[in-house]
Amino acid sequence: MLLDPDGGAEFSIPVKIAILGGGITGVTAARQLAAAGHSLALFEAGDRLAGLCASSVIDGFVADHAGGHILFSKDKEVLEFMLKALDGIGYHTTRRETAIRLKGRYVHYPFENGLGDLEDGDRFTCLKDYILAWHERRSGAKAAQDFHAWCLWRFGRGICELFMHPYNEKIWNVPLSELGTFWVEGRVPDAPMEDVLRSALGTRTEGYVHQSMFHYPLSGGFESLVKGMARGLPPDVVRLQTPVTSVARDGAGFAVNGEHFDQVVSTIPLQSLGRVLAGVPAALKQSFAALDHVSLRNVFIALEKKDAPPLSWIYFPHEADGPQNRVTWLSNYSPQNAPAGMSSVMAEVTWYRNAPGNPAATTEAVLNGLVKNGLFTRDAVRFTRVFDVEHAYILYRHGLEAELAKLRAYTESLGLHVVGRFGNYSYFNSDACVRAALDKAAEITARS
Ligand SMILES: Cc1cc2nc3c(=O)[nH]c(=O)nc-3n(C[C@H](O)[C@H](O)[C@H](O)COP(=O)(O)OP(=O)(O)OC[C@H]3O[C@@H](n4cnc5c(N)ncnc54)[C@H](O)[C@@H]3O)c2cc1C
């Protein structure tokens, strides 16, 4: 079929495309490519379209599998597109209220905007060291190349010792000196000096303002977003429980699990693609194998009572308060996330290579930490559930950029499209995944 051959720009010939992975990236790409008239097959290893956006509804409680997810974007077009996918489902909008739990206090987040909440000694040390670091930067001190030293360069010793270092060690589970810094831009809040001084003097200042309001599907959890996007897909496109086990060049196209396609869009983790791709040169096999990630255990806790504080989530930097790095009050995200009179929280525990063992032991350690911190009482716990997620965070080791450059050049030379959080190994939230998928679908259609 030719689309508007006389119109010039709209001219395109539909092709047969395989999409690998049915998370938000794969589903967005599928929806756009199907709308452009291409013939598609979407291969998903799991039993549903969702990936990291998966949710379950258990006894009336909504639980997101991969920890707390919120819908926000600086990209207006993408935000509109995502909210449109929730037509007929609806969404709830919340003002972000986040805090850090430290020495029995709640400290406003980002930490530099919350210095006024610290006890006097800590406030003085953090502010003094912040000013010293600022002065050294002004005097020409160059940004450090490892994340541990970069934090000291950026925030000074006080903030690092109280928050930045212990919190990041909890998340990444490796010495911070082993991590590079090329991922921090836009990821680590960066408050102006005036805000830090004001906050230390007790005037509330806000950081991360682009995220100050966020949305969340009214019902069904974050997965509703992917479900909404998948609504327009032709019924024969989706192949659930169909893991991709081989991808090979096949004439001008590719064979996926032995079936011919003109083009392939891969959103499965890049290292998984490296394992199923035929004919990868030995040197590049090492680059694929060098890709590293951190995994997540999410402990969902359903509570009998509805005495949730007006918080979206709380960071827990110190091990003494439990193994979780963050707790989300999910029942605050939508009035339909918990039955009437009840509430829920989710605690995120990350791990690297060595699984954290028995889920019951993790749950117990989390409950001890949260009860000790007064979030709820033991008798309020109605039930708990544990969700394990293998690929949660990209581990930004030194040298990762160089390995990624080689791998992206290689996949491009094969004509393979790699997109998505782990698909392209980029620190993407779901909105950036949607943007990348929209752009990729437009590019494929324009070129075909
Ligand atoms: C703790 C945490 C919190 C987050 N919070 C937010 C947030 O608040 N807001 C936000 O917008 N984003 C957030 N994100 C990011 C968001 O979840 C991801 O950016 C997004 O879901 C990634 O989508 P994807 O489709 O690229 O990848 P995925 O969701 O990982 O999808 C890949 C799919 O490929 C499938 N697959 C893998 N191997 C194969 C195979 N061999 N064959 C077939 N299929 C296969 C998988 O089953 C999966 O369904 C968060 C992520 C984490 C981990």
The ligand as a Tripos MOL2 file, in Angstrom:
@<TRIPOS>MOLECULE
LIG
   53    58     1     0     0
SMALL
NO_CHARGES

@<TRIPOS>ATOM
      1 C1         12.3290    1.6900   40.6050 C.3       1 LIG1
      2 C2         11.8910    2.3590   39.3300 C.ar      1 LIG1
      3 C3         11.1060    3.5010   39.4110 C.ar      1 LIG1
      4 C4         10.7060    4.1430   38.2350 C.ar      1 LIG1
      5 N1          9.9090    5.2470   38.3500 N.ar      1 LIG1
      6 C5          9.4380    5.8320   37.2310 C.ar      1 LIG1
      7 C6          8.5200    6.9200   37.3350 C.ar      1 LIG1
      8 O1          8.1760    7.3500   38.4250 O.2       1 LIG1
      9 N2          8.0450    7.4600   36.1870 N.ar      1 LIG1
     10 C7          8.4090    6.9910   34.9540 C.ar      1 LIG1
     11 O2          7.9230    7.5120   33.9410 O.2       1 LIG1
     12 N3          9.2840    5.9740   34.8180 N.ar      1 LIG1
     13 C8          9.8100    5.3820   35.9340 C.ar      1 LIG1
     14 N4         10.6710    4.3190   35.8310 N.ar      1 LIG1
     15 C9         11.1810    3.9390   34.5010 C.3       1 LIG1
     16 C10        10.1920    3.1440   33.6730 C.3       1 LIG1
     17 O3          9.7230    2.0280   34.3880 O.3       1 LIG1
     18 C11        10.9230    2.6590   32.4200 C.3       1 LIG1
     19 O4         11.5920    3.7280   31.7920 O.3       1 LIG1
     20 C12        10.0220    2.0330   31.3750 C.3       1 LIG1
     21 O5          9.0010    1.2650   31.9520 O.3       1 LIG1
     22 C13        10.8960    1.1600   30.4540 C.3       1 LIG1
     23 O6         10.1130    0.6350   29.4200 O.3       1 LIG1
     24 P1         10.7550   -0.2590   28.2710 P.3       1 LIG1
     25 O7          9.6390   -0.6750   27.4140 O.co2     1 LIG1
     26 O8         11.9010    0.4630   27.6430 O.co2     1 LIG1
     27 O9         11.4280   -1.5000   28.9980 O.3       1 LIG1
     28 P2         10.7400   -2.6820   29.8170 P.3       1 LIG1
     29 O10         9.5790   -2.1980   30.5620 O.co2     1 LIG1
     30 O11        11.8710   -3.3020   30.5910 O.co2     1 LIG1
     31 O12        10.2260   -3.6820   28.6960 O.3       1 LIG1
     32 C14        11.0280   -4.6220   28.0670 C.3       1 LIG1
     33 C15        10.1820   -5.8330   27.8010 C.3       1 LIG1
     34 O13        10.9630   -6.8040   27.0990 O.3       1 LIG1
     35 C16        10.5790   -8.0950   27.5450 C.3       1 LIG1
     36 N5         11.6540   -9.0240   27.2010 N.ar      1 LIG1
     37 C17        12.8850   -9.1480   27.7690 C.ar      1 LIG1
     38 N6         13.5840  -10.1040   27.1570 N.ar      1 LIG1
     39 C18        12.8100  -10.5950   26.1660 C.ar      1 LIG1
     40 C19        12.9790  -11.5990   25.1500 C.ar      1 LIG1
     41 N7         14.1170  -12.2890   25.0210 N.pl3     1 LIG1
     42 N8         11.9640  -11.8310   24.2840 N.ar      1 LIG1
     43 C20        10.7810  -11.1190   24.3650 C.ar      1 LIG1
     44 N9         10.5680  -10.1720   25.3120 N.ar      1 LIG1
     45 C21        11.5690   -9.9210   26.2040 C.ar      1 LIG1
     46 C22        10.3390   -7.9010   29.0260 C.3       1 LIG1
     47 O14         9.5160   -8.9360   29.5380 O.3       1 LIG1
     48 C23         9.6700   -6.5350   29.0440 C.3       1 LIG1
     49 O15         8.2610   -6.6450   28.9770 O.3       1 LIG1
     50 C24        11.1060    3.6460   36.9700 C.ar      1 LIG1
     51 C25        11.8650    2.4800   36.9070 C.ar      1 LIG1
     52 C26        12.2700    1.8490   38.0690 C.ar      1 LIG1
     53 C27        13.0990    0.5980   37.9770 C.3       1 LIG1
@<TRIPOS>BOND
     1     1     2 1
     2     2     3 ar
     3     2    52 ar
     4     3     4 ar
     5     4     5 ar
     6     4    50 ar
     7     5     6 ar
     8     6     7 ar
     9     6    13 1
    10     7     8 2
    11     7     9 ar
    12     9    10 ar
    13    10    11 2
    14    10    12 ar
    15    12    13 ar
    16    13    14 ar
    17    14    15 1
    18    14    50 ar
    19    15    16 1
    20    16    17 1
    21    16    18 1
    22    18    19 1
    23    18    20 1
    24    20    21 1
    25    20    22 1
    26    22    23 1
    27    23    24 1
    28    24    25 2
    29    24    26 1
    30    24    27 1
    31    27    28 1
    32    28    29 2
    33    28    30 1
    34    28    31 1
    35    31    32 1
    36    32    33 1
    37    33    34 1
    38    33    48 1
    39    34    35 1
    40    35    36 1
    41    35    46 1
    42    36    37 ar
    43    36    45 ar
    44    37    38 ar
    45    38    39 ar
    46    39    40 ar
    47    39    45 ar
    48    40    41 1
    49    40    42 ar
    50    42    43 ar
    51    43    44 ar
    52    44    45 ar
    53    46    47 1
    54    46    48 1
    55    48    49 1
    56    50    51 ar
    57    51    52 ar
    58    52    53 1
@<TRIPOS>SUBSTRUCTURE
     1 LIG1         1 GROUP 0 **** ****
